Amino acid sequence: MANSAGSRKRARQAVVRRARNASMRSMVRTYVKKVVAQIEAGKYEEANKALLTAQPVLDGMARKGIISKGKASRTMSRLNAKVKALKAA
């Protein structure tokens, strides 16, 4: 339990930030799922558009520390490879 005024405030801030971060992580997952859905449907143009929409969201969340830089980079790389493979097929 927080005892000082400062530690009580930090506890309140942590609750708000945790909720915001969870919401942002969920948003990132939704954007990724949209790209994956288009890839599985075999729609290259739509998948490419969804990828271009997801990229700045992933980068922004990595910049803010919501997800790690490596995870954002790895996710983008894998999605990009799948979209390119879809075009080649």
Secondary structure, 3 states (H helix, E strand, C coil): CCCCHHHHHHHHHHHHHHHHHHHHHHHHHHHHHHHHHHHHHCCHHHHHHHHHHHHHHHHHHHHHCCCCHHHHHHHHHHHHHHHHHHHHC
